Amino acid sequence: MNIFNKTVLTLSLAMSLSLASVCVFAADAAPAATSSAATGEIISHIEKALVEVGKSDFSAAQIHLKAARTSSESISGNSEAAKKAHASLMQGQILSKSGNVAKATEELNKAIELYKAL
């Protein structure tokens, strides 16, 4: 009887562990966004941030810039131009955080042009 209980326990443990690993592999198989769609999303967020910076609403601008940076990190490793665009976006975010409207607008416009060139 004792051997039977150990066997049942071992089999149930093995089955539960194998089901858990199948779920993990299914979650990893999510499709990645294409770079053109990601670039369009980045440009959209930067343009919305530019509007907010123009209104001097820096907290709303930071939300859009953070979303743009998150999207930008997925394509930043592709080329030198993408790295420059990402750096320009980061610089624009820093300048807008400090409240420098003119320089932040200039840097974000530069970032938009770099992303459009991709």
Summary of the structure (lengths in Angstrom):
residues: 118
radius of gyration: 23.5
end to end distance: 69.4
largest distance: 80.8
contacts: 324
relative contact order: 0.12
helix: 83%
strand: 0%
